Amino acid sequence: MTISQEQFDDLLSRTALAALSYYPETAVDDDGHNLENDIAYCREPIAGIADEDAERLRIAVGRVITNPTAHRSEILALVIELAPSPAEEPRS
């Protein structure tokens, strides 16, 4: 399955939103809201990506949620690596 740039953009938007609403105390104490749920939500747009790449993104998303300043360049580099170049994007 080919993942479009739009889907990767959605992943980044969701990750930014999760980072803005992240509170370590909530992630530990609240049964309904935790880091793994946030990571799963962020990765929904890229379902179907290769397992190895999915795992790399899972780790990067978790790092960005918990410490965006330290890890934002990591996730951006990974998305640039995995997303299709504009020339590869199918035309609508």
Residue frames as a rotation matrix with the C-alpha (Angstrom) as fourth column:
MET 1
0.580 0.815 0.000 0.00
0.815 -0.580 0.000 0.00
0.000 0.000 -1.000 0.00
THR 2
-0.429 -0.679 0.595 1.29
0.663 -0.684 -0.302 3.41
0.613 0.265 0.744 -0.94
ILE 3
0.171 0.396 -0.902 0.97
0.893 -0.449 -0.028 6.07
-0.416 -0.801 -0.431 1.74
SER 4
0.385 0.062 0.921 0.34
0.691 -0.681 -0.243 9.56
0.612 0.730 -0.304 0.36
GLN 5
-0.717 -0.634 0.290 1.88
0.353 -0.688 -0.634 12.82
0.602 -0.352 0.717 1.49
GLU 6
-0.109 0.780 0.616 -1.55
-0.553 -0.562 0.615 13.85
0.826 -0.274 0.492 2.72
GLN 7
0.743 0.364 -0.562 -1.64
0.175 0.704 0.689 10.83
0.646 -0.610 0.459 5.06
PHE 8
-0.152 -0.867 -0.475 1.80
0.892 0.087 -0.444 11.69
0.426 -0.491 0.760 6.42
ASP 9
-0.662 0.001 0.750 0.65
-0.111 -0.989 -0.097 15.29
0.742 -0.148 0.654 6.93
ASP 10
0.453 0.883 0.126 -2.30
-0.386 0.067 0.920 13.93
0.804 -0.466 0.371 8.91
LEU 11
0.451 -0.403 -0.796 0.12
0.730 0.680 0.070 11.88
0.513 -0.613 0.601 11.03
LEU 12
-0.636 -0.764 0.110 2.14
0.593 -0.575 -0.564 15.03
0.494 -0.293 0.818 11.78
SER 13
-0.337 0.599 0.727 -0.97
-0.434 -0.784 0.445 17.05
0.836 -0.165 0.523 12.62
ARG 14
0.704 0.624 -0.339 -2.26
-0.043 0.514 0.857 14.39
0.709 -0.589 0.388 14.98
THR 15
0.111 -0.760 -0.641 1.16
0.878 0.377 -0.295 14.07
0.466 -0.530 0.709 16.61
ALA 16
-0.741 -0.356 0.570 1.34
0.145 -0.913 -0.382 17.83
0.656 -0.200 0.728 17.19
LEU 17
0.131 0.881 0.455 -2.13
-0.554 -0.315 0.771 17.80
0.822 -0.353 0.447 18.74
ALA 18
0.713 0.098 -0.694 -1.23
0.379 0.779 0.499 14.86
0.590 -0.619 0.519 20.98
ALA 19
-0.338 -0.915 -0.219 1.97
0.781 -0.143 -0.609 16.64
0.526 -0.377 0.763 22.07
LEU 20
-0.560 0.184 0.808 0.00
-0.264 -0.964 0.037 19.78
0.786 -0.192 0.588 22.97
SER 21
0.410 0.842 0.351 -2.40
-0.675 0.021 0.737 17.82
0.613 -0.540 0.577 25.16
TYR 22
0.213 -0.408 -0.888 0.19
0.334 0.884 -0.327 15.48
0.918 -0.227 0.325 26.74
TYR 23
0.311 -0.163 0.936 0.49
-0.876 -0.430 0.216 15.45
0.368 -0.888 -0.277 30.51
PRO 24
-0.564 -0.630 -0.534 2.73
-0.414 0.775 -0.477 12.74
0.715 -0.048 -0.698 32.02
GLU 25
-0.819 0.286 0.498 0.49
-0.448 0.225 -0.865 12.37
-0.359 -0.932 -0.056 35.08
THR 26
0.229 0.955 -0.188 -2.56
-0.861 0.108 -0.498 11.69
-0.455 0.276 0.847 32.92
ALA 27
0.175 -0.226 -0.958 -0.69
-0.775 0.568 -0.275 9.18
0.607 0.791 -0.076 30.80
VAL 28
-0.818 -0.529 -0.226 0.21
-0.259 0.689 -0.677 7.20
0.513 -0.495 -0.701 33.91
ASP 29
-0.893 0.403 0.199 -2.96
-0.166 0.116 -0.979 7.52
-0.417 -0.908 -0.037 36.01
ASP 30
-0.086 0.938 -0.335 -5.87
-0.811 -0.261 -0.524 7.70
-0.579 0.226 0.783 33.58
ASP 31
-0.266 0.036 0.963 -7.18
0.191 0.981 0.016 4.39
-0.945 0.188 -0.268 32.21
GLY 32
0.634 0.666 0.393 -8.84
0.514 0.016 -0.858 6.02
-0.578 0.746 -0.332 29.20
HIS 33
0.937 -0.350 0.009 -6.07
-0.253 -0.695 -0.673 8.40
0.242 0.628 -0.740 28.13
ASN 34
0.546 -0.820 0.171 -2.52
0.102 0.268 0.958 7.15
-0.831 -0.506 0.230 27.83
LEU 35
-0.135 -0.735 -0.664 0.51
-0.649 -0.441 0.620 7.46
-0.749 0.515 -0.418 25.62
GLU 36
-0.824 -0.183 0.536 -0.09
0.189 0.804 0.565 4.21
-0.534 0.567 -0.628 23.72
ASN 37
0.175 0.952 0.250 -3.62
0.785 0.018 -0.619 5.34
-0.594 0.305 -0.744 22.83
ASP 38
0.541 -0.045 -0.840 -2.24
-0.265 -0.957 -0.120 8.68
-0.798 0.287 -0.530 21.60
ILE 39
-0.562 -0.813 -0.150 0.39
-0.470 0.165 0.867 6.92
-0.681 0.558 -0.475 19.48
ALA 40
-0.568 0.424 0.705 -2.24
0.634 0.772 0.048 4.61
-0.524 0.474 -0.707 17.97
TYR 41
0.541 0.791 -0.284 -4.46
0.467 -0.564 -0.681 7.62
-0.699 0.236 -0.675 17.15
CYS 42
0.230 -0.537 -0.812 -1.56
-0.555 -0.757 0.344 9.43
-0.799 0.372 -0.472 15.47
ARG 43
-0.752 -0.646 0.132 -0.65
-0.314 0.527 0.790 6.39
-0.579 0.552 -0.599 13.35
GLU 44
0.072 0.881 0.468 -4.18
0.238 0.441 -0.865 5.75
-0.969 0.174 -0.178 12.02
PRO 45
0.648 0.268 -0.713 -3.63
-0.534 -0.508 -0.676 7.69
-0.543 0.819 -0.186 8.76
ILE 46
-0.093 -0.782 -0.616 -0.64
-0.988 0.150 -0.042 5.53
0.125 0.604 -0.787 7.82
ALA 47
0.219 0.249 0.943 -2.20
-0.439 0.889 -0.132 2.14
-0.871 -0.385 0.304 8.51
GLY 48
0.949 0.148 0.277 -0.85
0.137 0.599 -0.789 -0.37
-0.283 0.787 0.548 6.05
ILE 49
0.505 -0.852 -0.137 2.71
-0.815 -0.418 -0.401 0.91
0.285 0.314 -0.906 6.00
ALA 50
0.184 -0.533 -0.826 5.46
-0.029 0.837 -0.547 -1.74
0.982 0.125 0.139 6.19
ASP 51
0.812 0.226 -0.538 5.95
0.455 0.331 0.827 -3.17
0.365 -0.916 0.166 9.70
GLU 52
-0.095 -0.941 -0.324 9.54
0.995 -0.075 -0.072 -1.98
0.043 -0.329 0.943 10.04
ASP 53
-0.682 -0.107 0.723 8.60
0.272 -0.955 0.115 1.58
0.679 0.275 0.681 9.05
ALA 54
0.403 0.899 0.174 5.51
0.027 -0.201 0.979 1.46
0.915 -0.390 -0.106 11.27
GLU 55
0.582 -0.256 -0.771 7.70
0.804 0.321 0.500 0.58
0.119 -0.912 0.393 14.26
ARG 56
-0.568 -0.816 0.105 10.13
0.805 -0.578 -0.138 3.40
0.173 0.006 0.985 13.49
LEU 57
-0.421 0.499 0.757 7.22
-0.029 -0.842 0.539 5.83
0.906 0.205 0.369 13.30
ARG 58
0.622 0.649 -0.438 5.69
0.387 0.231 0.892 4.46
0.681 -0.725 -0.108 16.51
ILE 59
0.094 -0.692 -0.716 8.89
0.991 -0.002 0.132 5.23
-0.092 -0.722 0.686 18.38
ALA 60
-0.790 -0.437 0.430 9.31
0.521 -0.848 0.095 8.66
0.323 0.300 0.898 16.78
VAL 61
-0.014 0.875 0.484 5.68
0.043 -0.483 0.874 9.64
0.999 0.033 -0.031 17.47
GLY 62
0.658 0.249 -0.711 6.00
0.658 0.269 0.703 8.62
0.366 -0.930 0.013 21.12
ARG 63
-0.309 -0.862 -0.402 9.17
0.942 -0.334 -0.007 10.65
-0.128 -0.381 0.916 21.50
VAL 64
-0.733 0.063 0.678 7.62
0.256 -0.897 0.361 13.72
0.631 0.438 0.641 19.90
ILE 65
0.367 0.929 0.044 4.51
0.243 -0.141 0.960 13.52
0.898 -0.341 -0.277 22.07
THR 66
0.680 -0.080 -0.729 6.56
0.731 0.155 0.665 13.37
0.060 -0.985 0.164 25.27
ASN 67
0.103 -0.689 -0.718 9.27
0.368 -0.644 0.671 15.86
-0.924 -0.333 0.187 24.24
PRO 68
0.827 0.379 0.414 8.47
0.495 -0.142 -0.858 17.74
-0.266 0.914 -0.305 21.02
THR 69
0.794 -0.544 -0.271 11.42
-0.572 -0.820 -0.028 20.13
-0.207 0.177 -0.962 21.14
ALA 70
-0.070 -0.904 0.421 14.00
-0.604 0.374 0.703 17.37
-0.794 -0.205 -0.573 21.39
HIS 71
-0.479 -0.114 0.870 12.50
0.260 0.929 0.264 15.06
-0.838 0.353 -0.416 18.77
ARG 72
0.525 0.786 -0.328 10.60
-0.118 -0.314 -0.942 17.06
-0.843 0.533 -0.072 16.14
SER 73
0.068 -0.548 -0.833 13.48
-0.967 -0.243 0.081 16.97
-0.247 0.800 -0.547 13.65
GLU 74
-0.801 -0.352 0.485 13.63
-0.312 0.936 0.164 13.18
-0.511 -0.020 -0.859 14.02
ILE 75
-0.076 0.851 0.519 10.02
0.429 0.498 -0.754 12.67
-0.900 0.166 -0.403 12.97
LEU 76
0.609 0.268 -0.746 10.26
-0.455 -0.652 -0.606 15.22
-0.649 0.709 -0.275 10.16
ALA 77
-0.366 -0.827 -0.427 13.32
-0.890 0.178 0.419 13.46
-0.270 0.534 -0.801 8.74
LEU 78
-0.755 0.129 0.643 11.54
0.076 0.991 -0.110 10.10
-0.652 -0.035 -0.758 8.95
VAL 79
0.353 0.935 0.029 8.44
0.241 -0.061 -0.969 11.42
-0.904 0.349 -0.247 7.19
ILE 80
0.372 -0.298 -0.879 10.59
-0.816 -0.556 -0.157 12.97
-0.442 0.776 -0.450 4.46
GLU 81
-0.714 -0.695 0.088 12.31
-0.602 0.673 0.429 9.61
-0.357 0.253 -0.899 4.02
LEU 82
-0.708 0.445 0.548 9.08
0.327 0.895 -0.305 7.58
-0.626 -0.037 -0.779 3.88
ALA 83
0.296 0.883 -0.363 6.67
0.021 -0.386 -0.922 9.91
-0.955 0.266 -0.133 2.08
PRO 84
0.267 -0.168 0.949 6.54
0.932 0.294 -0.210 9.87
-0.244 0.941 0.236 -1.70
SER 85
-0.774 -0.517 -0.365 8.21
0.370 -0.838 0.400 12.72
-0.513 0.175 0.840 -3.51
PRO 86
-0.101 0.796 -0.597 5.80
-0.377 -0.586 -0.717 15.18
-0.921 0.153 0.359 -5.17
ALA 87
-0.438 -0.116 -0.891 6.65
-0.899 0.063 0.434 13.67
0.006 0.991 -0.131 -8.57
GLU 88
-0.969 0.021 -0.246 5.48
0.018 1.000 0.015 10.24
0.246 0.010 -0.969 -7.31
GLU 89
-0.620 0.784 -0.028 2.11
-0.117 -0.127 -0.985 11.52
-0.776 -0.607 0.171 -6.00
PRO 90
-0.518 0.521 0.678 -0.85
0.849 0.409 0.335 10.40
-0.102 0.749 -0.654 -8.09
ARG 91
-0.968 0.229 0.105 -2.76
-0.192 -0.939 0.285 13.24
0.164 0.256 0.953 -9.73
SER 92
-0.556 0.830 0.042 -6.36
0.248 0.214 -0.945 13.78
-0.793 -0.515 -0.325 -8.67
